Amino acid sequence: MTRPARTAAPPEPAPRTAHTAGTWQQPEPGGPLLRRAAPAASPGACAVPASPADGSRPAAVLFDRDGTLVEDVPHNTDPDRLRPRPLARTALDALRAAGVPLGVVTNQPDLARGALTVRQLESLHERLELLLGPFAVTAVCPHTPEQGCGCRKPAPGLVHAACRALHVPPRRAAVVGDIGADLEAAAACGARGVLVPTEATRAAEIDAARHTADNLALAVRRLLGRDRRTGGG
């Protein structure tokens, strides 16, 4: 996930869209944008699994987008430039097969800057789902850092919003990301954070992470209890 450069441009109001299944909504003024799966989404995309006996398996897994699910392309508006990260589809399909609902939580300040439209955002996420399969919910922070919202990671608002949409307590969710802000957002609401480092991840962020994995497939195996090691890859 890109750490966006600070900008002196005045912030614009966050976009609002129609309250229609499968499109973008803004349930609360000044809050995140949400995109819920259409009713015809594939089996396992939205169902909340029963809790395992030991309570170790998450009831939902939320993924950062840029740098985690797809390669980080700063200020991207072109769906054709989306490239999945290694083993992303394998990891997501393993969760779907286990009945664990999936979400995306992503900061997109270019919406407020006017460099990205909601229509372009929709095109990007349509392409993302063609590449990686369906997600039960996508939560997007459309604000710049200067706007001081409560949803921009490392604040927990995106995680809270996605969990509300999935009817899952945050403490039963996991958040997978590539930088410390993703894990801070998880920790702020009691969710489990898993760091999958990239070249953009700082050494201090890796040192501070309680759970790390070398790739998304390994992160998911551990979340599903199929690899009990919780340290670095």
C-alpha positions as CSV (number, residue, x, y, z in Angstrom):
1,M,0.0,0.0,0.0
2,T,1.4,3.4,-1.0
3,R,2.1,6.0,1.6
4,P,0.6,9.0,-0.2
5,A,2.6,12.2,-0.3
6,R,1.1,15.1,1.5
7,T,-0.6,17.7,-0.7
8,A,-1.4,21.4,-0.2
9,A,-4.5,21.2,-2.3
10,P,-7.7,21.9,-0.4
11,P,-9.7,18.7,0.3
12,E,-12.9,18.1,-1.6
13,P,-16.0,16.5,-0.1
14,A,-16.1,12.7,-0.2
15,P,-18.2,11.4,-3.1
16,R,-21.6,10.0,-2.5
17,T,-23.2,7.3,-4.6
18,A,-26.5,5.4,-4.9
19,H,-27.5,3.0,-2.2
20,T,-27.7,0.0,-4.5
21,A,-26.4,-3.5,-3.9
22,G,-23.1,-4.1,-5.8
23,T,-22.3,-0.3,-6.1
24,W,-20.7,2.2,-3.9
25,Q,-22.5,3.7,-0.9
26,Q,-21.5,6.1,1.9
27,P,-23.8,5.1,4.8
28,E,-22.5,7.9,7.0
29,P,-21.6,11.4,5.9
30,G,-17.9,11.8,6.1
31,G,-17.4,8.0,6.5
32,P,-16.0,5.4,4.2
33,L,-17.4,4.3,0.9
34,L,-18.7,0.7,0.9
35,R,-19.3,-1.8,-2.0
36,R,-21.2,-4.9,-1.0
37,A,-21.3,-8.1,-3.1
38,A,-24.3,-8.6,-5.3
39,P,-26.7,-11.4,-4.2
40,A,-25.4,-13.6,-7.1
41,A,-21.9,-13.7,-5.8
42,S,-20.3,-17.1,-5.7
43,P,-20.9,-19.4,-2.8
44,G,-18.6,-18.8,0.1
45,A,-18.1,-15.1,-0.7
46,C,-20.4,-13.8,1.9
47,A,-21.4,-16.6,4.3
48,V,-20.1,-16.2,7.9
49,P,-18.6,-19.5,9.0
50,A,-19.4,-21.2,12.3
51,S,-16.8,-20.6,15.0
52,P,-14.3,-23.5,15.3
53,A,-14.1,-25.2,18.6
54,D,-10.9,-23.4,19.6
55,G,-12.0,-20.0,18.3
56,S,-8.7,-19.7,16.3
57,R,-10.1,-19.3,12.8
58,P,-11.2,-15.8,11.9
59,A,-14.9,-15.2,11.0
60,A,-13.7,-12.8,8.2
61,V,-10.5,-11.8,6.6
62,L,-9.9,-8.2,5.4
63,F,-7.1,-7.4,2.9
64,D,-5.4,-4.2,2.1
65,R,-5.4,-3.7,-1.7
66,D,-2.3,-2.0,-3.1
67,G,0.9,-3.8,-2.2
68,T,-1.0,-6.7,-0.6
69,L,-3.6,-8.1,-3.1
70,V,-2.1,-6.3,-6.2
71,E,1.2,-4.7,-7.0
72,D,1.3,-1.1,-5.8
73,V,0.9,1.3,-8.8
74,P,0.7,4.8,-7.3
75,H,-2.3,6.9,-8.4
76,N,-3.5,4.1,-10.7
77,T,-6.8,4.7,-12.5
78,D,-6.3,2.0,-15.2
79,P,-7.8,-1.5,-14.5
80,D,-5.4,-3.0,-17.0
81,R,-2.5,-2.1,-14.8
82,L,-3.7,-4.3,-11.9
83,R,-1.3,-7.2,-11.3
84,P,-2.0,-9.7,-8.5
85,R,0.6,-10.2,-5.9
86,P,2.2,-13.7,-5.8
87,L,-0.2,-16.4,-4.6
88,A,-3.0,-14.0,-4.1
89,R,-5.7,-16.0,-5.9
90,T,-4.5,-19.2,-4.2
91,A,-4.8,-17.6,-0.8
92,L,-8.3,-16.1,-1.4
93,D,-9.7,-19.3,-2.9
94,A,-8.5,-21.2,0.2
95,L,-10.5,-18.9,2.4
96,R,-13.5,-19.1,0.1
97,A,-13.3,-22.9,0.2
98,A,-13.3,-22.7,4.0
99,G,-16.4,-20.5,4.0
100,V,-14.6,-17.4,5.3
101,P,-16.0,-14.2,3.9
102,L,-13.5,-11.8,2.4
103,G,-13.2,-8.0,2.4
104,V,-11.0,-5.2,1.1
105,V,-10.0,-2.2,3.2
106,T,-8.1,0.5,1.3
107,N,-7.1,4.1,1.6
108,Q,-7.8,6.0,-1.7
109,P,-7.0,9.7,-1.1
110,D,-7.0,10.4,-4.8
111,L,-10.8,10.4,-4.6
112,A,-10.7,13.6,-2.5
113,R,-8.0,15.1,-4.7
114,G,-10.1,14.7,-7.8
115,A,-7.5,12.4,-9.4
116,L,-9.8,9.3,-9.1
117,T,-13.5,9.2,-9.8
118,V,-16.0,6.8,-8.3
119,R,-16.6,5.4,-11.8
120,Q,-12.9,4.7,-12.1
121,L,-12.9,3.1,-8.6
122,E,-15.7,0.8,-9.7
123,S,-13.8,-0.2,-12.9
124,L,-10.7,-1.0,-10.8
125,H,-12.7,-3.2,-8.4
126,E,-14.6,-4.9,-11.2
127,R,-11.2,-5.8,-12.7
128,L,-9.9,-6.8,-9.2
129,E,-12.7,-9.3,-8.9
130,L,-12.2,-10.7,-12.4
131,L,-8.6,-11.4,-11.4
132,L,-9.0,-12.6,-7.8
133,G,-12.7,-13.5,-7.4
134,P,-15.5,-11.9,-5.4
135,F,-15.3,-10.0,-2.1
136,A,-18.2,-9.8,0.3
137,V,-17.4,-6.1,1.1
138,T,-15.0,-3.4,0.1
139,A,-14.5,-0.4,2.3
140,V,-12.6,2.6,1.0
141,C,-11.4,5.7,2.8
142,P,-11.9,8.6,0.3
143,H,-10.1,11.2,2.4
144,T,-6.7,12.8,2.5
145,P,-4.5,12.7,5.6
146,E,-5.3,16.4,6.2
147,Q,-9.0,15.8,6.5
148,G,-8.5,14.0,9.8
149,C,-11.2,11.3,9.3
150,G,-11.7,8.3,11.4
151,C,-11.5,5.7,8.6
152,R,-8.1,6.3,7.0
153,K,-5.8,3.6,8.2
154,P,-4.1,3.5,10.7
155,A,-7.5,4.6,12.2
156,P,-9.9,1.6,12.6
157,G,-12.9,3.0,10.7
158,L,-12.5,0.9,7.6
159,V,-12.2,-2.3,9.7
160,H,-15.2,-1.4,11.8
161,A,-17.3,-0.6,8.6
162,A,-16.4,-3.8,6.9
163,C,-17.1,-5.9,10.0
164,R,-20.5,-4.2,10.4
165,A,-21.3,-5.0,6.8
166,L,-20.4,-8.7,7.5
167,H,-22.1,-8.9,10.9
168,V,-18.7,-10.0,12.4
169,P,-17.3,-8.6,15.6
170,P,-13.9,-7.0,14.9
171,R,-12.2,-9.2,17.5
172,R,-13.1,-12.2,15.3
173,A,-11.7,-10.7,12.1
174,A,-8.2,-10.7,10.7
175,V,-6.5,-7.9,8.7
176,V,-3.8,-8.7,6.2
177,G,-1.6,-5.9,4.9
178,D,1.9,-4.9,3.8
179,I,2.7,-1.9,6.1
180,G,2.3,-1.0,9.8
181,A,-0.8,1.2,9.2
182,D,-2.7,-1.9,8.3
183,L,-1.8,-3.7,11.5
184,E,-2.4,-0.6,13.6
185,A,-5.9,-0.4,12.2
186,A,-6.5,-4.0,13.2
187,A,-5.1,-3.6,16.7
188,A,-7.2,-0.5,17.3
189,C,-10.4,-2.5,17.1
190,G,-9.1,-5.9,18.5
191,A,-8.7,-7.7,15.2
192,R,-5.7,-9.9,14.4
193,G,-3.2,-8.3,12.1
194,V,-0.9,-10.2,9.7
195,L,2.0,-8.5,7.9
196,V,3.1,-9.7,4.4
197,P,6.1,-7.6,3.8
198,T,7.1,-6.1,0.4
199,E,10.0,-3.9,-0.6
200,A,8.0,-1.0,0.7
201,T,7.7,-2.4,4.2
202,R,10.0,-0.8,6.8
203,A,12.2,-2.9,8.9
204,A,10.7,-1.3,12.0
205,E,7.2,-2.4,10.9
206,I,8.4,-6.0,10.4
207,D,10.0,-6.0,13.9
208,A,6.9,-4.6,15.5
209,A,4.5,-7.1,13.8
210,R,3.3,-10.0,16.0
211,H,2.3,-12.1,13.0
212,T,4.1,-12.1,9.6
213,A,4.2,-14.3,6.6
214,D,6.4,-14.4,3.5
215,N,3.4,-14.5,1.1
216,L,-0.4,-14.4,1.1
217,A,-0.8,-18.2,0.8
218,L,1.3,-18.8,4.0
219,A,-0.6,-16.1,5.8
220,V,-3.9,-17.8,5.0
221,R,-2.6,-21.2,6.0
222,R,-1.7,-19.8,9.4
223,L,-5.1,-18.1,9.7
224,L,-6.9,-21.3,9.0
225,G,-4.8,-23.2,11.5
226,R,-2.9,-25.2,8.9
227,D,0.5,-23.8,9.9
228,R,0.9,-23.0,13.6
229,R,4.0,-21.0,13.3
230,T,3.3,-17.3,13.8
231,G,6.6,-15.6,13.5
232,G,8.4,-14.4,10.4
233,G,8.0,-16.4,7.1
